[in-house]
């Protein structure tokens, strides 16, 4: 057998020598939940990406704190932070995608110290604030990916009364920020992000980075349109109950949850449709109210979470009248279709309507 | 590498000790969050002279939760942790249940127990094999201890008949990152166990279906069958995985005489209990001692090998939050929210119910304040004990074994051990695993206990899923009980986060949160020197431990230090630094931030 040549796709650039670094900063105000979510992604999985299992993938060098093999002492051998210094000093051998996890605290509101830092300054020995890293590396990155609601819009750590002045990456860099390659910040919100939403977006960016895909389509809040174009309600398995005006009064119920806290009708998110992992789990589809964790207004605009959303009172009252009628009509139809046709019976007569030639 | 410091930089001027080397690991990888540990190494005597633990991130949950609706607490506190957020959500629900005086229906508890069991199964699996075991894989051992690798090639694995790897070296090869078959299998295991989790709690890692009063998950034949099918796959995996880890860790004792001293510290370990028994748990503070002892993992504290208490009331009243090296101002003038508990016992001012969090960012200084982590301690009446969580499993098994209270079909305490009885699975016969109380609280025993607790959680889940199915068959499918939020109330919750003790304390006034203080395991473990000068557990465990790595200082990786830190299953923003002694050496091996010398 002879070694096969790697086939290239027609009309696509040859990427057999291409390489992309992924630099992951998890030292925003985060819980690392987006990193952890990514380990559960299956479409594609991290192995699919790193081992080049999918066609056309460049070589990917991932520098990701959660699972990185390298962890020697700083400045001695195999330390982790040197990749970030090299990226800043333009010393990497290939372009890099910067992934930011966590919201960015405001370091300007106090006189000393730091809210969040990542590694140390080699000259002073002081910790380098995370916001400095983002401001240093973003203008040199091929693309900037904000992973999770904290990094995209601020999220939980930026709620009212927070002491750190936390904000999202776009709040820090500016919503009209573009990398030198002309790519806006890419936001994948979710608290945490849906595993496959994140891995799929990384995959898209790797194809775009190697000239195999056009500009990633984003909406005005910089979300990939194919992931965040529909609402929770539009994909919810319990939406049928809403249509019939049937609402859960408490959390034992399998009916629509909007009257006990679900924000699904106005939240852009594909989780009920996609399930959480391999199609299983989710939020309102499995009994958990949607607290709108993908939204820029999260969490403040949706609290207290367990109360009925203000708008839902009116809409659910309207739907109750219409839905009640629909339900009654359906009940009649349902009774009819829940019975077998009359001709399926024992006996000596054929009643199916067929005219038997053997008689 | 590139970052060479001027020897005369201010941070270095304190380095005077002969032959000491300062090194830094920052940030540490293969943990959750960002952690920094700073040490001085004595290469001549092959020992770690000093160690400092530093965390680089402040978020301020206790600050921004004030004034919020108490029912939002579990949704908010879940976001504290991205790998065991559900443990926080569950603990917060327990806290709220106490405050609201609500008792969920039994089915709600079984579902929550099944979700939490899946979390242990998932999290320990991915942490053990994809994060910890990498420190024991072929690639690593060849880099750090070539002679140990040679020995591994010639050492038969005693349990080869169960797990299928002939030599220890074969196991190590299977653990190589992204290539080894065990490494890749563990990733898959971590996914179907998260499917199990989502069947119960909706979403990983921040659950969607947990509420005070119970859960919103529908209790059906389908949901529990889907869970059970996956659980039996995990049980089969455990039958191989536990003996395999016994072989691996036993080999290190054998191959490196003295390895029992790595990460060894005085036995002061605790766990706050896991898995409520709905027959007994009514979430009232007054009966907490009773229902705490009915938990399927017994809460308690072990000091010097002796069981000190199994009472959640004792545990609660002994918690003290100290400062000393943390970036906070003290709360001397702060209001005391809870002067006595509902049983009439006095509550200390340094107890979480009475804590005030007053952040004070400042320049990192290892002679003063150097971390965002506070110093939780457990007061035994005389001493503020520097308790650790052993990464979770070690004290869970230890307390459960000694307390001798758990006896269900699949798991049994014996007084000195814990047995896990597995039924037959697809390709393997029934099997009993037995974890014995070890002599030490050290790096390898923390890791070994993790494998056994994975099995223990699976054994508990077998019990829970059958209880749940029995309930469905009997038509007892209610999962949630209604409640009212009182204007004034207090609550506390105790649970085991995957990596150790977890408590939440809440005070409600005017129907809003007046004070909320969660204490996860990592503050206990990663804490700095407290106001009495006592180092925290990471610091204490690393400090004084021998170094067995074969590399010279110029090629040093610090594997023994990393193994110790990871054995605690760190879950926060931190980093580890080491220190190089004098003149010339210092020029080559720069420490980014000076660690003070011993004087």
Contacts between the chains, C-beta under 8 A, distances in Angstrom:
chain1	res1	chain2	res2	distance
A	26	B	33	7.4
A	26	B	34	6.7
A	27	B	27	6.9
A	27	B	34	4.8
A	27	B	56	6.3
A	27	B	57	6.2
A	27	B	573	6.1
A	29	B	57	6.4
A	29	B	58	7.9
A	29	B	59	4.8
A	30	B	82	6.8
A	31	B	33	8.0
A	31	B	79	5.5
A	31	B	80	6.2
A	31	B	81	5.3
A	31	B	82	3.5
A	31	B	85	6.4
A	31	B	205	7.9
A	32	B	32	4.8
A	32	B	33	5.6
A	32	B	81	7.8
A	32	B	82	3.8
A	32	B	83	6.5
A	33	B	79	7.5
A	33	B	81	7.7
A	33	B	82	2.8
A	33	B	83	7.3
A	33	B	85	6.3
A	33	B	205	5.1
A	33	B	206	6.7
A	34	B	82	7.0
A	35	B	32	7.8
A	35	B	82	6.8
A	36	B	32	7.2
A	36	B	82	4.9
A	36	B	83	4.8
A	36	B	205	5.9
A	37	B	82	7.9
A	37	B	204	7.6
A	37	B	205	7.2
A	39	B	126	6.4
A	39	B	130	7.7
A	39	B	187	6.9
A	39	B	190	6.4
A	40	B	190	6.8
A	40	B	191	5.3
A	40	B	194	5.1
A	40	B	204	6.8
A	42	B	191	6.4
A	45	B	187	7.4
A	46	B	187	7.8
A	47	B	178	6.6
A	47	B	184	6.7
A	47	B	187	6.8
A	50	B	178	6.2
A	51	B	178	6.6
A	65	B	27	5.8
A	65	B	28	7.9
A	65	B	29	5.0
A	65	B	30	7.9
A	65	B	31	7.9
A	65	B	34	7.1
A	66	B	29	7.4
A	66	B	30	7.2
A	66	B	32	6.9
A	66	B	131	7.9
A	67	B	29	7.4
A	67	B	30	6.2
A	67	B	130	6.1
A	67	B	131	6.7
A	67	B	177	7.4
A	68	B	29	3.9
A	68	B	30	6.6
A	69	B	29	7.6
A	69	B	30	7.8
A	69	B	134	6.1
A	69	B	139	7.3
A	69	B	140	7.9
A	69	B	177	5.1
A	70	B	29	6.6
A	71	B	25	6.1
A	71	B	28	6.0
A	71	B	29	4.4
A	71	B	30	6.6
A	71	B	557	7.9
A	71	B	562	6.1
A	72	B	25	7.4
A	72	B	556	7.6
A	72	B	557	4.8
A	72	B	558	6.6
A	73	B	23	3.7
A	73	B	24	5.9
A	73	B	25	5.6
A	73	B	556	6.5
A	73	B	557	7.4
A	73	B	558	5.2
A	73	B	577	7.5
A	73	B	578	5.1
A	73	B	589	7.5
A	74	B	3	7.0
A	74	B	23	7.2
A	74	B	24	4.2
A	74	B	25	6.7
A	74	B	26	5.8
A	74	B	577	6.9
A	74	B	590	7.6
A	74	B	591	7.6
A	74	B	592	6.0
A	75	B	1	5.2
A	75	B	2	7.7
A	75	B	3	4.7
A	75	B	4	7.2
A	75	B	24	7.5
A	75	B	589	6.4
A	75	B	590	4.7
A	75	B	591	8.0
A	75	B	592	7.7
A	76	B	1	7.3
A	76	B	23	6.0
A	76	B	553	7.8
A	76	B	554	7.3
A	76	B	555	7.8
A	76	B	556	5.9
A	76	B	589	5.6
A	77	B	1	7.8
A	77	B	554	7.9
A	77	B	555	5.7
A	77	B	556	6.6
A	77	B	557	5.9
A	78	B	557	6.4
A	79	B	1	7.1
A	79	B	25	7.3
A	80	B	27	6.4
A	80	B	29	5.2
A	81	B	26	6.8
A	81	B	27	6.9
A	82	B	1	5.9
A	82	B	2	6.8
A	82	B	3	7.7
A	85	B	2	6.5
A	85	B	3	7.0
A	86	B	2	7.8
A	89	B	2	7.9
A	102	B	57	7.8
A	105	B	58	7.8
A	110	B	361	5.0
A	112	B	361	6.4
A	112	B	362	5.3
A	112	B	363	5.1
A	113	B	327	6.3
A	113	B	360	7.8
A	113	B	361	3.1
A	113	B	362	4.3
A	113	B	363	5.8
A	113	B	364	7.5
A	114	B	56	7.2
A	114	B	361	6.3
A	115	B	57	7.3
A	115	B	58	5.2
A	115	B	361	6.4
A	116	B	56	6.3
A	116	B	57	4.6
A	116	B	58	7.1
A	116	B	573	7.5
A	117	B	56	4.2
A	117	B	57	7.6
A	118	B	27	6.4
A	118	B	34	6.6
A	118	B	56	6.9
A	119	B	26	5.9
A	119	B	27	6.5
A	119	B	575	7.7
A	119	B	592	7.7
A	120	B	24	7.2
A	120	B	26	6.3
A	120	B	592	3.3
A	120	B	593	5.8
A	121	B	592	7.1
A	122	B	2	7.2
A	122	B	3	3.4
A	122	B	4	7.6
A	122	B	5	6.6
A	122	B	590	7.0
A	122	B	592	6.4
A	123	B	5	7.4
A	124	B	9	7.8
A	125	B	5	7.0
A	125	B	9	6.6
A	125	B	11	4.5
A	125	B	591	7.3
A	125	B	592	4.6
A	125	B	593	4.1
A	125	B	594	6.5
A	126	B	363	7.0
A	126	B	364	6.7
A	126	B	593	6.9
A	127	B	56	5.8
A	127	B	364	6.2
A	127	B	593	7.6
A	155	B	79	7.6
A	156	B	76	6.3
A	156	B	79	4.3
A	157	B	59	4.9
A	157	B	60	7.4
A	157	B	64	7.8
A	157	B	79	7.8
A	159	B	64	5.3
A	159	B	76	7.9
A	160	B	64	7.1
A	161	B	63	6.7
A	161	B	64	4.4
A	161	B	66	6.5
A	161	B	67	6.7
A	162	B	60	5.9
A	162	B	63	6.9
A	162	B	64	4.5
A	163	B	60	4.6
A	163	B	63	4.9
A	163	B	64	7.3
A	163	B	359	5.7
A	164	B	58	6.7
A	164	B	59	7.0
A	164	B	60	6.1
A	166	B	59	8.0
A	191	B	79	6.6
A	191	B	206	6.0
A	192	B	82	6.3
A	192	B	205	6.2
A	192	B	206	6.5
A	250	B	480	6.2
A	250	B	482	6.2
A	251	B	211	5.4
A	251	B	213	7.3
A	251	B	214	6.7
A	251	B	215	7.3
A	251	B	216	4.3
A	251	B	479	7.2
A	251	B	480	4.1
A	252	B	214	8.0
A	252	B	216	7.9
A	252	B	478	5.5
A	252	B	479	5.8
A	252	B	480	5.0
A	254	B	218	5.5
A	257	B	216	7.7
A	271	B	203	7.5
A	275	B	198	7.7
A	276	B	198	4.7
A	276	B	202	7.1
A	276	B	203	4.9
A	276	B	204	6.5
A	277	B	191	6.6
A	277	B	194	5.4
A	277	B	195	5.4
A	277	B	198	5.7
A	277	B	204	6.9
A	278	B	191	7.4
A	278	B	195	5.9
A	280	B	195	4.9
A	280	B	198	4.9
A	280	B	199	6.1
A	280	B	226	7.6
A	281	B	195	7.5
A	281	B	197	7.8
A	281	B	198	2.7
A	281	B	199	6.7
A	281	B	201	8.0
A	281	B	202	5.2
A	281	B	203	5.6
A	281	B	204	7.4
A	281	B	208	7.9
A	282	B	198	7.7
A	282	B	202	6.3
A	282	B	203	6.7
A	282	B	208	7.1
A	283	B	202	6.1
A	283	B	203	6.4
A	283	B	208	4.2
A	284	B	208	7.9
A	286	B	198	7.8
A	286	B	202	4.9
A	286	B	208	7.1
A	286	B	209	6.2
A	286	B	216	7.7
A	286	B	217	6.5
A	286	B	218	7.5
A	287	B	202	6.8
A	287	B	208	7.7
A	287	B	209	4.7
A	287	B	215	7.2
A	287	B	216	3.1
A	287	B	217	5.1
A	287	B	218	6.0
A	288	B	202	4.2
A	288	B	203	6.8
A	288	B	207	7.0
A	288	B	208	2.5
A	288	B	209	4.0
A	288	B	210	7.9
A	288	B	216	5.6
A	289	B	208	7.3
A	289	B	216	7.6
A	290	B	208	7.9
A	291	B	75	5.8
A	291	B	208	7.9
A	293	B	206	7.4
A	299	B	72	7.8
A	299	B	75	7.6
A	299	B	76	7.2
A	303	B	68	6.8
A	303	B	69	6.4
A	303	B	72	5.5
A	304	B	68	7.8
A	304	B	69	3.7
A	304	B	71	5.9
A	304	B	72	5.6
A	305	B	69	8.0
A	305	B	71	7.2
A	305	B	72	5.5
A	305	B	75	5.4
A	306	B	69	7.8
A	306	B	71	4.8
A	306	B	72	7.7
A	306	B	211	7.2
